[in-house]
Every structure is written in structure tokens, then in C-alpha cells.
């Protein structure tokens, strides 16, 4: 349980950092997907090398299963947030 919460926090923080870097881009679902893809690569690679205890080989599969899932949850929240912020077409 603690590992999943830690993965969600790490994925969310890296995603927000990348989002701040790209704040001049217009907000869209494509931007959210691109940001979360970049964040997933960063988080998974960092976690894989972080799990290599004592100079062992990086555990990319394990890192992808845990942190990739957490990044997917962050992406879902980002997409729902963007859909919620869009004004509806009928409201004038």
C-alpha cells in the first residue's frame, strides 16, 4: 500500500514539474498525454535504477508495473480535469 501511494506521489510531482515547464502550450488532452508519457519515462527509469540494490541490474519490469500504473492514474485525473475545465458548447 505504501509503495503505491509513494508511486502516485512521485508520478504526480514529476508530472506537475513537466506541466510547469510546458505551461505556455495550450491545454489539451494531447498535451496531457505527452506530459504523462515523458513523466512515465522519467519515473520508470529512475525507479528501475533505484531498485538495483548494491549495483545489481535495474528492474525495469517491476518499475513499469508499479510506477507505470501510477502514471496512468495521474493521466486519468489530468484528462478528467481538462474535460471539466472546458466550457460546454451549449452554455452561452
C-alpha distances in whole Angstrom, upper triangle without the diagonal:
4,5,5,6,9,10,11,13,14,15,17,19,20,21,23,25,26,27,29,31,32,32,36,35,36,32,32,29,31,30,26,26,28,26,22,24,25,22,20,22,22,18,18,21,20,17,19,21,19,17,21,21,25,26,25,25,22,19,20,19,15,15,17,14,11,13,16,13,12,16,17,15,17,20,20,20,23,25,24,25,28,29,29,31,34,37,38,41,43,43,46
4,5,5,6,9,10,11,12,14,15,16,18,20,21,23,24,25,27,29,30,31,35,34,35,32,32,30,31,30,26,26,27,25,22,24,24,21,19,22,20,17,17,20,18,15,17,19,16,16,19,19,23,24,24,24,21,19,20,19,15,15,17,15,11,13,16,14,12,16,18,16,17,20,21,20,23,25,25,25,28,30,30,31,34,37,39,42,44,43,46
4,6,5,6,9,10,10,12,14,15,16,18,20,21,22,24,26,27,29,30,33,33,33,31,30,28,29,28,24,24,25,23,20,21,21,18,16,18,17,14,14,16,15,11,14,16,13,12,16,17,20,21,20,20,17,15,16,15,12,11,13,12,8,9,13,12,10,13,16,15,15,19,20,19,22,24,24,25,28,29,30,31,34,37,38,41,44,43,46
4,5,5,6,9,10,10,12,14,15,16,18,20,21,22,24,26,27,28,31,30,31,28,27,25,26,25,22,21,23,21,17,19,20,16,15,17,17,13,13,17,16,13,15,18,16,15,18,20,23,24,23,22,19,16,16,15,12,11,12,10,7,8,11,9,7,11,12,11,12,15,16,16,18,21,21,22,24,26,26,28,30,34,35,38,40,40,43
4,5,5,6,9,10,10,12,14,15,16,18,20,21,22,25,26,26,30,29,30,27,27,25,26,25,21,21,23,20,17,20,20,17,16,19,18,14,15,18,17,14,17,19,17,17,20,21,25,26,25,25,21,19,19,19,16,14,15,14,10,10,13,11,9,12,14,11,12,16,16,15,17,20,20,20,23,25,25,26,29,32,34,37,39,38,41
4,5,5,6,9,10,11,12,14,15,17,18,20,21,23,24,25,29,29,30,27,27,25,26,24,21,21,22,20,17,19,19,15,14,17,15,12,13,16,13,11,15,16,14,14,18,18,22,23,22,22,19,17,17,17,14,12,14,14,10,9,13,12,9,12,14,13,13,16,18,17,18,21,22,22,24,27,27,28,30,34,35,39,41,40,43
4,5,5,6,8,10,11,12,14,15,17,18,20,21,22,24,27,27,28,25,25,23,23,22,19,18,19,17,14,15,16,12,11,13,12,9,10,13,11,9,12,15,13,13,17,18,22,22,21,20,17,15,14,15,12,9,11,11,7,5,9,9,6,8,11,10,10,13,15,15,16,19,20,20,22,25,25,26,29,32,34,37,39,39,41
4,6,5,6,8,10,10,12,14,15,16,18,20,21,22,25,25,25,22,22,20,21,20,16,17,18,15,12,15,15,12,11,14,14,10,12,15,14,12,16,18,16,17,20,22,25,26,25,24,20,18,17,17,15,13,13,12,9,7,10,9,5,7,10,8,7,11,12,11,13,16,17,17,19,21,22,23,25,29,30,33,36,35,38
4,6,5,6,9,10,11,12,14,15,16,19,20,21,24,24,25,22,23,21,22,20,17,18,19,16,14,16,16,12,13,15,14,11,13,16,14,13,17,18,16,17,21,22,25,26,26,25,21,20,19,20,17,14,15,16,12,10,13,12,9,10,13,11,9,13,15,13,14,18,18,17,20,22,22,23,26,29,31,34,37,36,38
4,5,5,6,8,10,11,12,14,15,17,19,20,23,23,24,22,23,21,22,19,17,17,17,14,12,14,13,10,10,12,10,7,10,12,10,10,13,15,13,15,18,20,22,23,23,22,18,17,16,18,16,12,13,14,11,8,11,12,9,9,13,12,10,13,16,15,15,18,20,19,21,24,24,25,27,31,33,36,38,38,40
4,6,5,6,9,10,11,12,14,16,17,18,21,21,22,19,19,18,18,16,13,13,14,11,9,11,11,7,7,10,9,6,9,12,11,11,14,16,15,16,19,21,24,24,24,22,19,17,16,17,15,12,12,13,10,7,9,10,6,5,9,9,7,10,12,12,12,15,17,16,18,21,22,22,24,28,30,33,35,35,37
4,6,5,6,9,10,10,12,14,15,16,20,19,20,17,18,17,18,15,12,13,14,11,9,12,12,9,10,13,12,10,13,16,14,14,18,19,18,20,23,25,28,28,27,26,22,21,19,20,19,16,15,16,14,10,12,12,8,7,10,9,6,9,12,10,10,13,15,14,16,18,19,19,22,25,27,30,33,32,34
4,5,5,6,9,10,11,13,14,15,19,19,20,18,19,19,19,17,14,16,16,12,11,14,13,9,11,14,11,10,14,15,14,14,18,19,17,19,22,24,27,27,27,26,22,22,20,22,20,17,17,18,16,12,14,15,12,10,14,13,10,12,15,13,13,16,18,16,18,21,21,21,24,27,30,32,35,34,36
4,5,5,6,8,10,11,13,14,18,17,19,18,18,18,18,15,13,14,13,9,9,11,9,6,9,10,8,7,11,13,11,12,16,16,16,18,21,23,25,25,25,24,20,20,18,20,19,15,15,17,15,12,13,14,12,10,13,14,10,12,15,14,13,17,19,17,18,22,22,22,24,28,30,33,36,35,37
4,5,5,6,9,10,11,12,15,15,16,14,15,14,14,11,9,10,10,7,6,9,8,5,8,11,10,9,12,14,14,15,18,19,19,21,24,26,29,28,28,26,22,22,19,21,20,17,16,18,16,12,12,14,11,8,11,12,8,9,12,11,10,13,15,14,15,18,19,19,21,24,27,29,32,31,33
4,5,5,6,9,10,10,14,14,15,13,15,15,16,12,10,13,13,9,9,13,11,9,12,14,13,13,16,18,17,18,21,22,21,23,26,28,31,30,31,29,26,25,23,24,23,20,19,21,19,15,16,17,14,12,14,14,10,11,14,12,10,14,15,13,14,18,18,17,20,23,26,28,31,30,32
4,5,5,6,9,10,13,14,16,15,17,17,17,14,13,15,13,10,11,13,11,9,12,14,11,12,16,17,15,17,20,21,20,23,25,27,29,29,29,28,25,25,23,25,24,20,20,22,20,16,17,19,16,14,17,17,13,14,17,16,14,17,19,17,17,21,22,20,23,26,29,31,34,33,35
4,5,5,6,9,12,12,14,13,15,15,14,11,10,12,10,6,8,10,8,7,11,12,10,12,15,16,15,17,20,21,21,23,26,28,30,29,30,28,24,24,22,24,24,20,19,22,20,16,16,18,16,13,15,16,13,13,16,16,13,16,18,17,16,20,21,20,21,25,28,30,33,32,34
4,5,5,6,9,9,11,10,12,12,12,9,8,11,10,7,9,12,10,9,13,15,14,15,18,19,19,20,23,24,24,26,29,31,34,33,33,31,27,27,25,26,26,22,21,23,22,18,18,19,17,14,15,16,12,12,15,14,11,13,16,13,13,17,18,16,18,21,24,26,29,29,30
4,5,5,9,10,12,12,14,16,16,12,12,15,13,10,13,15,13,12,16,17,16,17,20,21,20,22,25,25,25,28,30,32,34,34,34,33,29,29,27,29,28,25,24,26,24,21,21,22,20,17,19,19,15,15,18,17,14,16,18,16,15,19,20,18,20,23,26,28,31,30,31
4,6,8,9,12,13,15,17,16,12,13,15,13,10,13,15,12,12,16,16,15,16,20,20,19,22,24,25,25,28,30,32,34,33,33,32,28,29,26,28,28,25,24,27,25,21,21,23,21,18,20,21,17,17,20,19,16,18,21,19,18,21,22,20,22,25,28,30,33,32,33
4,6,6,9,9,12,14,12,9,10,13,10,8,12,14,12,12,16,17,16,18,21,21,21,24,26,26,27,29,31,34,36,35,35,33,30,30,27,29,29,26,24,27,26,22,21,23,21,18,19,20,17,16,19,18,14,16,19,17,15,19,20,18,19,22,25,27,30,29,30
4,5,8,8,11,14,14,10,11,14,13,11,14,16,15,15,18,20,19,20,23,24,24,26,28,29,29,32,34,37,39,38,38,36,33,33,30,32,32,28,27,29,28,24,23,25,22,19,21,21,17,16,19,18,14,16,18,15,14,17,18,16,17,20,23,25,28,27,27
4,6,9,12,15,14,11,13,16,14,13,17,18,17,18,21,22,21,23,26,27,27,29,31,32,32,35,37,40,42,40,41,39,35,35,33,34,34,31,30,32,31,27,26,28,26,22,23,24,21,19,22,21,17,18,20,18,16,19,20,17,17,20,23,24,28,27,27
4,6,9,12,11,8,11,13,11,11,15,16,15,16,19,20,20,22,25,26,26,28,30,31,32,34,36,39,41,40,40,38,34,34,31,32,33,30,28,30,29,26,24,26,24,21,21,22,19,17,19,19,15,16,18,16,14,17,18,16,16,19,21,22,26,25,26
4,6,10,10,8,10,13,13,12,15,17,17,18,21,22,23,24,27,28,28,30,32,34,34,36,38,41,44,42,42,40,36,36,33,34,34,31,29,31,30,27,25,26,25,21,21,22,19,17,18,18,14,14,16,14,11,14,16,13,12,15,18,19,22,22,22
4,7,8,6,8,11,11,11,13,16,16,17,19,21,21,22,25,26,27,28,31,32,32,34,37,40,42,41,41,39,35,34,31,32,32,29,27,28,27,24,23,23,22,18,18,19,16,14,15,14,10,10,13,11,7,10,12,10,10,13,16,17,21,20,21
4,5,5,6,9,10,11,12,14,16,17,18,20,21,22,24,26,27,28,30,32,32,34,37,39,42,41,40,38,34,33,30,30,31,28,25,27,26,23,21,22,21,18,17,17,15,12,13,13,10,8,11,10,7,9,12,10,10,13,15,16,20,20,21
4,5,5,6,9,10,11,12,14,15,16,18,20,21,22,24,25,26,28,30,31,32,34,37,40,39,38,36,32,31,27,27,28,25,23,24,23,21,18,19,18,15,14,15,13,9,10,11,8,6,9,10,7,8,12,12,11,15,16,17,21,21,23
4,5,5,6,9,10,11,12,14,15,17,19,20,21,23,24,25,27,29,30,31,33,37,39,38,37,34,31,29,26,26,27,25,22,23,24,21,18,19,19,15,14,16,14,11,13,14,11,9,13,13,11,12,16,15,14,18,19,20,24,24,26
4,5,5,6,8,10,11,12,14,16,17,18,20,21,23,24,26,27,28,30,32,35,38,36,36,33,30,29,25,26,27,24,22,23,23,20,18,19,18,15,14,16,13,11,13,14,10,10,13,13,10,13,16,15,14,18,20,21,25,25,27
4,6,5,6,8,10,10,12,14,15,16,18,20,21,22,24,26,26,28,30,33,36,35,34,32,28,27,24,24,24,21,19,21,20,17,15,16,15,11,11,12,10,7,9,10,6,7,10,10,9,11,14,13,14,18,20,21,25,25,27
4,6,5,6,9,10,10,12,14,15,16,18,20,21,22,24,25,26,29,32,35,33,32,30,26,25,21,21,22,20,17,18,19,16,13,14,14,10,10,12,10,7,9,11,9,8,12,13,11,13,16,17,17,20,22,23,27,27,29
4,5,5,6,9,10,11,13,14,15,17,18,20,21,23,24,26,28,31,33,32,31,28,25,24,21,22,23,20,17,19,20,16,14,16,16,12,12,15,13,10,13,14,11,12,15,16,14,16,19,19,19,23,24,26,29,30,31
4,5,5,6,9,10,11,12,14,16,17,18,20,21,22,24,26,29,32,30,30,28,24,23,20,21,22,19,17,19,18,15,13,15,14,10,12,13,11,9,12,13,10,11,15,14,13,16,19,18,19,23,25,26,30,30,32
4,5,5,6,9,10,10,12,14,15,16,18,20,20,22,24,27,30,29,28,26,22,21,18,18,19,16,14,15,15,12,10,11,10,7,8,10,8,6,10,11,9,11,14,14,14,16,18,19,20,23,25,27,30,31,33
4,5,5,6,9,10,11,12,14,15,16,18,20,21,23,26,29,27,26,24,20,19,16,17,18,15,12,15,15,12,9,12,12,8,9,12,11,9,12,14,12,13,17,17,17,19,21,22,22,26,28,29,33,33,35
4,5,5,6,9,10,11,12,14,16,17,18,20,22,25,27,26,25,23,19,19,16,17,18,15,13,16,16,13,11,14,14,10,12,15,13,11,15,16,14,16,19,19,18,21,23,23,24,28,30,31,35,35,37
4,5,5,6,8,10,11,12,14,16,16,18,20,23,26,25,24,22,18,18,15,17,17,13,12,15,14,10,10,12,11,8,10,12,10,10,14,14,13,15,18,18,18,21,22,22,24,28,30,32,35,35,37
4,5,5,6,8,10,10,12,14,15,16,18,21,24,23,22,20,16,15,12,13,13,10,8,11,11,7,6,9,9,6,8,11,10,10,13,15,14,16,18,19,19,22,24,24,25,29,31,33,36,36,38
4,6,5,6,8,10,10,12,14,15,17,20,23,21,20,18,14,14,11,13,14,10,9,12,13,10,9,12,12,10,12,15,14,13,17,18,17,19,22,22,22,25,27,27,28,32,34,36,39,39,41
4,6,5,6,9,10,11,12,14,16,19,21,20,20,18,14,14,12,14,15,11,11,14,13,10,10,14,13,11,14,16,14,15,18,19,18,20,23,23,23,26,27,27,29,33,35,37,40,40,42
4,6,5,6,8,10,10,12,14,17,20,19,19,17,13,13,11,13,12,8,9,12,10,7,8,11,10,9,12,14,12,14,17,17,17,19,22,22,23,25,27,27,29,33,35,37,40,40,42
4,5,5,6,9,10,10,13,16,19,17,16,14,10,9,7,9,9,5,6,9,9,6,7,10,10,9,12,14,14,15,18,19,19,21,23,24,25,27,29,29,31,35,36,39,42,42,44
4,5,5,6,8,10,11,14,17,15,14,12,9,9,7,10,11,8,8,12,12,10,10,14,14,13,16,18,17,18,21,22,22,24,27,27,27,30,32,32,34,37,39,41,44,44,47
4,6,5,6,9,10,13,15,14,14,13,9,10,9,13,12,9,11,14,12,10,12,15,14,13,17,18,17,19,22,23,22,25,27,27,28,31,32,32,34,38,40,42,45,45,47
4,5,5,6,9,11,14,14,13,12,8,8,8,10,9,6,8,11,9,8,10,13,12,13,16,17,17,18,21,22,22,25,27,27,28,31,32,32,34,38,40,42,45,45,47
4,5,5,7,10,13,12,11,9,5,5,5,8,7,5,8,11,10,10,11,14,14,15,17,19,19,21,23,24,25,27,29,29,30,33,34,35,37,41,42,44,47,47,50
4,5,5,9,11,9,9,8,5,7,8,11,11,9,12,14,14,13,15,18,18,18,20,22,22,23,26,27,27,29,32,32,33,35,37,37,39,43,45,47,50,50,52
4,5,7,10,10,10,10,8,9,10,13,11,9,13,15,13,12,15,17,17,17,20,22,21,23,26,26,27,29,31,31,32,35,36,37,39,42,44,47,50,49,52
4,6,9,9,9,9,6,6,9,11,9,8,12,13,12,12,15,17,17,18,21,22,22,24,26,27,28,30,32,32,34,36,37,38,40,44,45,48,51,51,53
4,6,6,5,6,5,6,10,12,11,11,14,16,15,15,18,20,20,21,24,25,25,27,29,30,31,33,35,35,37,39,40,41,43,47,48,51,54,54,56
4,6,6,8,8,10,13,15,13,13,17,18,17,18,20,22,22,23,26,27,28,30,32,33,33,36,37,38,39,42,43,43,46,49,51,54,56,56,59
4,6,9,11,13,16,18,17,17,20,22,21,21,24,26,26,27,30,31,31,33,35,36,36,39,41,41,42,45,46,46,49,52,54,57,60,59,62
4,7,9,11,14,17,16,16,19,21,21,21,23,26,26,26,29,31,31,32,35,36,36,38,40,41,42,44,46,46,48,52,54,56,59,59,61
4,6,9,12,14,14,14,17,19,19,20,21,24,24,25,28,29,30,31,34,35,35,37,39,40,41,43,45,46,47,51,53,55,58,58,60
4,6,9,11,12,12,15,17,17,18,19,22,23,23,25,27,28,29,31,33,33,35,37,38,39,41,43,44,45,49,50,52,56,56,58
4,6,9,9,9,11,14,14,14,15,18,19,19,22,24,24,25,28,29,29,31,33,34,35,37,39,40,41,45,47,49,52,52,54
4,6,6,6,9,10,11,12,13,15,17,17,19,21,22,23,25,27,28,29,31,32,33,35,37,38,40,44,45,47,50,50,53
4,6,5,6,8,10,10,10,13,15,15,17,19,20,20,23,25,25,26,29,30,31,33,34,35,37,41,42,44,47,47,50
4,5,5,6,9,10,10,12,14,15,16,18,19,20,22,24,25,26,28,30,30,32,34,35,37,40,41,43,46,47,49
4,5,5,6,8,9,11,12,14,15,17,19,20,21,23,24,26,28,29,30,32,33,35,36,40,41,43,46,47,49
4,5,5,6,7,9,10,11,13,15,16,17,19,21,22,23,25,26,28,30,31,32,34,38,39,41,44,44,47
4,6,5,5,7,9,10,11,13,14,15,17,19,20,21,23,25,25,27,29,30,32,35,36,39,41,42,45
4,6,6,6,9,10,11,12,14,15,17,19,20,21,23,24,26,27,29,30,32,36,36,39,41,42,45
4,6,5,6,9,10,11,13,15,16,17,19,20,22,23,25,26,28,29,31,35,36,38,41,41,44
4,5,5,6,9,10,10,12,14,15,16,18,20,21,22,24,26,27,29,32,34,36,39,39,42
4,5,5,6,9,10,10,12,14,15,16,19,20,21,23,24,26,27,31,32,34,37,37,40
4,5,5,6,9,10,11,13,14,15,17,19,20,21,23,25,26,30,31,33,36,36,39
4,5,5,6,9,10,11,13,14,16,17,19,20,21,23,25,28,30,32,35,35,38
4,5,5,6,9,10,10,12,14,15,16,18,20,21,23,26,28,30,33,33,36
4,5,5,6,9,10,11,12,14,15,17,18,20,21,25,26,28,31,31,34
4,5,5,6,9,10,11,12,14,16,17,19,20,24,25,28,30,30,33
4,5,5,6,9,10,10,12,14,15,17,19,22,24,26,29,29,31
4,5,5,6,9,10,11,12,14,15,17,20,22,24,27,27,30
4,5,5,6,9,10,11,12,14,16,19,20,22,25,25,28
4,5,5,6,9,10,10,12,14,18,19,22,24,24,27
4,6,5,6,9,10,11,13,16,18,21,23,23,25
4,5,5,6,9,10,11,14,16,18,21,21,24
4,5,5,6,9,10,13,14,17,19,19,22
4,6,5,6,9,12,14,17,19,19,21
4,5,5,6,10,12,15,18,17,19
4,5,5,9,9,12,15,15,18
4,6,8,9,13,14,14,17
4,6,9,12,15,13,15
4,6,9,12,11,13
4,6,9,7,9
4,6,6,9
4,6,8
4,6
4
